[in-house]
């Protein structure tokens, strides 16, 4: 470990003679067990800032690694990743980054390309963008495009370049039978599993969360501190009935869901593709339009997530 620290120090001091930034060091040992791979043993050193005022070395603590993950598409993990990351970054001023490692879709990257296009071609959104960034004084958060196998390395290199986000959001396709994905999930600090009331999606989300709990978390073969399901796309009358019944069922499995429920609403699809003075709700470059926030429960969800991950 000391040799690794010295190696990082040597590289950084070449580029930054007065300040040395130390971030996490990951080491994984993957073990084959049962029907597939279990998570690797991982060490992520969380160093506190140096207390000696005479030193030129600054040791940065690790960012929190957060993932929205499911096995089945269409549950809303990419949308939730974009909504939560954007709200934290643009509304609450929390420095974040995102890693798009869903090789089957790369939805976050598609969202960013779409956002760049609509804010360029729509005069109304172009004006909104200019006004916002003249006051925001920060860049859009970074979306790093990669594969599950390289996601941790890419995130690490991003930090080594001198970036210091408080949280890094990973958009992951979840499967307990893929070595690279299992190892990636095992490196998360917090895992949120979107769930809907559609029968197939519900069963898939519960199965995935149950596998993570019993094959990873209970064995200690993971960094995951907490995992929660997140009810998404819920009709206004469904929560008091079906959702509460399912909540009681998953509690018997050792699982739980967040208190906040995201309702089913067309406002979640407002991404600037409509012409005219239509506000944005889901954007990777702008905060959600305040007119659209009412009744969405997004503010409540972000507050609950922020309290959970402590950023």
Backbone torsions as a table, in degrees:
resi	resn	phi	psi	omega
1	UNK	NA	-41.1	178.7
2	UNK	-61.7	-38.7	178.2
3	UNK	-63.6	-37.9	178.7
4	UNK	-64.2	-43.8	180.0
5	UNK	-62.3	-42.6	178.7
6	UNK	-63.7	-36.8	178.6
7	UNK	-64.1	-45.1	177.1
8	UNK	-62.0	-41.9	-178.1
9	UNK	-61.4	-43.3	-179.0
10	UNK	-60.8	-44.7	-179.1
11	UNK	-65.5	-42.2	-177.5
12	UNK	-70.6	-38.2	-177.1
13	UNK	-67.3	-21.9	175.2
14	UNK	-66.0	-36.7	-176.0
15	UNK	-96.6	-30.0	-177.8
16	UNK	-128.0	90.2	-173.9
17	UNK	-68.2	-19.7	-175.5
18	UNK	-107.9	-20.7	-176.7
19	UNK	-132.5	132.9	176.4
20	UNK	-115.3	122.7	-179.1
21	UNK	-106.2	120.7	-179.8
22	UNK	-108.7	123.4	177.1
23	UNK	-114.1	-161.0	-171.0
24	UNK	-71.0	155.7	172.5
25	UNK	-122.4	121.4	-178.1
26	UNK	-103.9	138.5	173.0
27	UNK	-136.4	131.2	-178.7
28	UNK	-129.8	141.0	174.1
29	UNK	-122.9	112.4	-176.3
30	UNK	-92.8	135.7	-178.8
31	UNK	-121.7	130.9	175.7
32	UNK	-84.0	129.0	-178.8
33	UNK	-150.6	144.2	175.3
34	UNK	61.8	-127.9	-175.6
35	UNK	-92.5	0.2	-178.6
36	UNK	-170.9	-152.2	-179.8
37	UNK	-94.6	137.6	168.3
38	UNK	-95.1	165.9	-177.0
39	UNK	-64.3	152.9	177.5
40	UNK	-79.9	161.9	171.6
41	UNK	-78.6	129.4	-172.7
42	UNK	-129.0	138.6	176.0
43	UNK	-119.0	122.2	176.0
44	UNK	-127.0	102.2	-176.0
45	UNK	-71.0	123.7	178.7
46	UNK	-106.0	95.4	-175.0
47	UNK	-88.8	142.1	175.5
48	UNK	-86.3	156.5	178.6
49	UNK	-58.6	143.5	178.4
50	UNK	-63.8	139.2	-175.6
51	UNK	-91.3	-13.1	-178.5
52	UNK	-73.8	113.2	-176.4
53	UNK	-70.0	-14.0	-177.4
54	UNK	-88.9	-7.2	-176.9
55	UNK	-85.3	152.7	175.0
56	UNK	-97.4	5.4	-177.7
57	UNK	-94.5	131.9	177.5
58	UNK	-119.0	118.3	-179.9
59	UNK	-100.4	119.5	-177.5
60	UNK	-94.1	139.5	175.4
61	UNK	-75.5	156.7	-178.0
62	UNK	-67.9	149.2	169.8
63	UNK	-73.8	160.8	175.2
64	UNK	-80.1	132.3	177.1
65	UNK	-96.7	122.0	-176.4
66	UNK	-127.3	137.9	178.4
67	UNK	-133.2	139.7	163.7
68	UNK	-101.4	118.4	-173.7
69	UNK	-139.5	140.2	173.2
70	UNK	-147.0	164.5	175.1
71	UNK	-84.4	-32.6	-170.6
72	UNK	-105.9	136.3	177.5
73	UNK	-73.4	160.7	176.2
74	UNK	89.1	-1.6	-178.5
75	UNK	-83.2	-21.9	173.9
76	UNK	110.5	20.0	-176.9
77	UNK	-65.5	-41.6	-179.3
78	UNK	-68.7	-41.1	177.1
79	UNK	-62.5	-43.7	178.6
80	UNK	-64.2	-39.9	178.0
81	UNK	-59.4	-47.0	-179.3
82	UNK	-65.7	-44.0	-177.8
83	UNK	-63.3	-47.9	-176.6
84	UNK	-69.6	-44.7	179.5
85	UNK	-61.6	-44.1	-178.5
86	UNK	-66.8	-40.8	-180.0
87	UNK	-64.8	-44.3	178.9
88	UNK	-62.1	-45.5	-174.1
89	UNK	-73.5	-49.1	-171.0
90	UNK	-89.9	-28.4	-178.0
91	UNK	-97.6	-45.5	-173.6
92	UNK	-101.7	-2.8	173.6
93	UNK	73.1	19.3	178.1
94	UNK	-86.4	122.0	-179.1
95	UNK	-67.7	122.6	-179.6
96	UNK	-132.7	166.3	169.6
97	UNK	-139.8	160.8	179.2
98	UNK	-130.3	144.0	177.7
99	UNK	-119.1	114.7	178.5
100	UNK	-92.1	97.3	-178.3
101	UNK	-118.6	23.8	173.9
102	UNK	-88.5	90.4	-173.3
103	UNK	-64.9	-17.8	-179.1
104	UNK	-77.3	-23.8	-175.6
105	UNK	-136.1	-39.5	-172.8
106	UNK	51.9	51.2	-175.1
107	UNK	-64.0	-40.4	-178.8
108	UNK	-60.4	-41.1	178.2
109	UNK	-64.8	-39.2	177.0
110	UNK	-64.0	-41.5	177.2
111	UNK	-58.3	-45.0	-177.4
112	UNK	-65.0	-44.0	178.5
113	UNK	-61.6	-40.2	177.8
114	UNK	-64.4	-43.8	-179.4
115	UNK	-62.9	-40.1	177.0
116	UNK	-61.6	-38.6	-178.1
117	UNK	-69.8	-49.9	-174.4
118	UNK	-69.7	-33.5	178.7
119	UNK	-75.3	-12.3	176.1
120	UNK	-91.8	-37.3	-173.1
121	UNK	-94.4	-24.9	-179.7
122	UNK	-92.9	113.5	-176.9
123	UNK	-57.8	-37.7	-179.9
124	UNK	-64.6	-47.9	-179.7
125	UNK	-69.4	-32.3	177.0
126	UNK	-63.0	-40.3	178.3
127	UNK	-67.3	-42.2	178.5
128	UNK	-61.5	-42.9	-179.6
129	UNK	-62.1	-47.1	-179.0
130	UNK	-62.6	-44.1	-179.3
131	UNK	-64.1	-42.0	-177.6
132	UNK	-64.6	-48.3	-174.6
133	UNK	-75.2	-18.7	174.0
134	UNK	-69.2	-22.3	178.8
135	UNK	-104.1	-30.1	-174.2
136	UNK	-71.7	-38.9	176.1
137	UNK	60.7	27.4	173.8
138	UNK	-136.7	162.6	175.9
139	UNK	-84.7	161.6	170.1
140	UNK	-59.3	148.8	178.9
141	UNK	-66.4	150.3	-175.7
142	UNK	-76.1	137.4	170.0
143	UNK	-113.3	113.7	-176.0
144	UNK	-96.9	119.7	-177.0
145	UNK	-94.4	122.9	-177.3
146	UNK	-160.2	-169.7	178.0
147	UNK	-109.7	163.3	177.1
148	UNK	-57.2	-36.0	-178.0
149	UNK	-65.7	-32.0	-175.2
150	UNK	-106.4	0.6	-171.8
151	UNK	-59.9	-45.2	-178.7
152	UNK	-66.2	-40.5	179.0
153	UNK	-63.9	-44.0	-179.6
154	UNK	-63.8	-43.0	177.9
155	UNK	-63.5	-41.3	179.5
156	UNK	-62.9	-44.0	179.8
157	UNK	-64.2	-35.3	177.7
158	UNK	-61.8	-41.8	177.8
159	UNK	-69.1	-37.1	-179.0
160	UNK	-66.9	-18.8	177.1
161	UNK	-78.5	-0.6	177.6
162	UNK	104.9	2.4	177.8
163	UNK	-81.7	145.0	-175.9
164	UNK	-138.1	65.2	176.4
165	UNK	-67.3	150.0	176.1
166	UNK	-76.0	-31.8	-179.8
167	UNK	-142.3	143.3	174.6
168	UNK	-118.7	122.5	-178.4
169	UNK	-98.4	129.1	179.7
170	UNK	-109.6	127.6	174.8
171	UNK	-97.1	108.4	-169.6
172	UNK	-124.4	135.7	165.8
173	UNK	-81.9	120.6	-172.3
174	UNK	-90.9	128.3	168.7
175	UNK	-150.7	138.9	-176.3
176	UNK	-87.6	-0.1	-175.7
177	UNK	-109.3	4.1	178.8
178	UNK	-109.0	121.6	-174.5
179	UNK	-56.3	-49.1	-176.2
180	UNK	-64.8	-41.2	-178.9
181	UNK	-70.2	-40.8	178.0
182	UNK	-61.4	-43.2	179.8
183	UNK	-65.3	-36.7	177.8
184	UNK	-66.6	-47.6	178.9
185	UNK	-59.7	-38.4	-179.3
186	UNK	-63.3	-22.5	180.0
187	UNK	-85.8	-6.0	-179.9
188	UNK	-74.3	150.1	171.9
189	UNK	-86.3	-38.5	-179.2
190	UNK	-136.7	138.2	-178.2
191	UNK	-125.0	127.3	177.1
192	UNK	-118.0	128.2	-174.8
193	UNK	-113.5	106.2	177.9
194	UNK	-63.6	143.1	180.0
195	UNK	-142.0	140.1	176.4
196	UNK	-120.3	177.8	179.2
197	UNK	-91.1	-0.3	173.9
198	UNK	-67.6	132.4	-168.1
199	UNK	-55.7	-50.6	-177.8
200	UNK	-65.9	-42.2	179.8
201	UNK	-66.8	-39.6	179.3
202	UNK	-62.7	-48.2	-179.4
203	UNK	-61.9	-39.8	-179.5
204	UNK	-65.5	-44.3	-179.0
205	UNK	-65.0	-43.2	179.3
206	UNK	-65.4	-41.6	178.6
207	UNK	-61.7	-44.0	179.7
208	UNK	-62.9	-48.8	-179.4
209	UNK	-62.4	-39.5	179.6
210	UNK	-64.7	-38.9	177.3
211	UNK	-65.4	-43.5	178.6
212	UNK	-61.0	-42.5	-179.1
213	UNK	-64.0	-49.5	-170.7
214	UNK	-86.5	-26.6	-178.2
215	UNK	-101.6	-8.8	-178.6
216	UNK	-128.5	-61.1	-171.4
217	UNK	-67.4	-44.0	-177.1
218	UNK	-72.2	-17.7	178.6
219	UNK	-89.6	-9.9	-177.9
220	UNK	77.7	11.1	-177.3
221	UNK	-92.9	47.1	-176.9
222	UNK	-164.7	160.3	172.7
223	UNK	-92.1	-5.0	-173.4
224	UNK	-61.3	122.0	178.0
225	UNK	-85.6	-43.8	-179.5
226	UNK	-144.5	148.9	173.7
227	UNK	-134.3	134.7	179.7
228	UNK	-138.8	141.7	170.4
229	UNK	-80.1	153.7	-178.6
230	UNK	-129.1	114.8	178.5
231	UNK	-70.3	127.7	-175.5
232	UNK	-135.3	150.1	177.7
233	UNK	58.2	46.8	-175.1
234	UNK	-100.4	128.8	175.8
235	UNK	-65.5	155.0	-172.3
236	UNK	-61.4	-25.6	-177.6
237	UNK	-99.6	-1.5	-173.4
238	UNK	-83.5	-34.1	-174.0
239	UNK	-57.6	-49.0	-177.3
240	UNK	-65.0	-16.8	-175.4
241	UNK	-108.1	-88.6	-171.3
242	UNK	-62.1	-43.8	-177.3
243	UNK	-60.9	-40.4	-179.1
244	UNK	-70.6	-34.4	175.9
245	UNK	-63.6	-45.4	179.5
246	UNK	-67.2	-36.9	177.2
247	UNK	-58.6	-41.2	178.8
248	UNK	-67.0	-36.4	178.8
249	UNK	-67.0	-48.3	-177.4
250	UNK	-69.3	-23.9	176.5
251	UNK	-62.5	-35.0	177.9
252	UNK	-68.6	-21.0	177.3
253	UNK	-87.7	-3.5	-177.2
254	UNK	89.1	13.5	-178.7
255	UNK	-106.9	167.1	173.7
256	UNK	-152.5	166.5	177.1
257	UNK	-120.1	157.2	174.1
258	UNK	-66.4	156.3	-179.9
259	UNK	-68.9	-34.5	-176.4
260	UNK	-75.3	136.7	178.6
261	UNK	-119.3	127.2	176.4
262	UNK	-87.9	126.7	-175.5
263	UNK	-80.9	161.0	174.5
264	UNK	-80.7	119.8	-175.7
265	UNK	-154.8	145.4	178.5
266	UNK	-68.9	-17.4	-178.3
267	UNK	-64.4	-25.1	178.7
268	UNK	-68.7	-16.2	179.8
269	UNK	-95.5	-1.7	-178.8
270	UNK	-77.9	99.3	-175.8
271	UNK	-123.7	16.5	176.6
272	UNK	93.7	2.0	-178.9
273	UNK	-73.4	-19.3	176.9
274	UNK	-81.0	143.1	179.1
275	UNK	-82.4	164.2	178.3
276	UNK	92.6	-166.4	-175.4
277	UNK	-86.9	54.3	-180.0
278	UNK	-94.7	128.6	-178.6
279	UNK	-72.0	158.0	176.4
280	UNK	-94.8	143.6	171.0
281	UNK	-114.9	-52.4	177.1
282	UNK	-100.2	111.4	178.9
283	UNK	-148.8	143.8	175.8
284	UNK	-93.2	1.8	-176.8
285	UNK	-123.2	-11.7	-177.8
286	UNK	-139.7	156.5	174.0
287	UNK	-73.2	159.8	176.8
288	UNK	-65.1	144.4	177.9
289	UNK	-59.9	130.2	-177.1
290	UNK	-59.9	-29.9	-179.7
291	UNK	-67.1	-23.4	-176.9
292	UNK	-96.4	-9.9	-177.0
293	UNK	-70.0	-33.9	-175.8
294	UNK	-59.0	127.1	177.7
295	UNK	82.2	-3.5	-178.6
296	UNK	-83.9	-24.3	-175.3
297	UNK	68.4	13.2	179.7
298	UNK	-67.9	-42.1	179.1
299	UNK	-59.4	-42.6	179.9
300	UNK	-66.9	-38.8	179.1
301	UNK	-64.3	-46.2	-179.5
302	UNK	-63.4	-39.4	178.7
303	UNK	-62.4	-41.4	-179.8
304	UNK	-69.5	-40.1	177.8
305	UNK	-66.8	-41.9	-179.8
306	UNK	-63.8	-38.2	177.1
307	UNK	-65.7	-33.8	-179.3
308	UNK	-71.6	-47.6	-174.9
309	UNK	-88.7	-8.8	173.1
310	UNK	61.0	57.6	173.5
311	UNK	-124.0	NA	NA
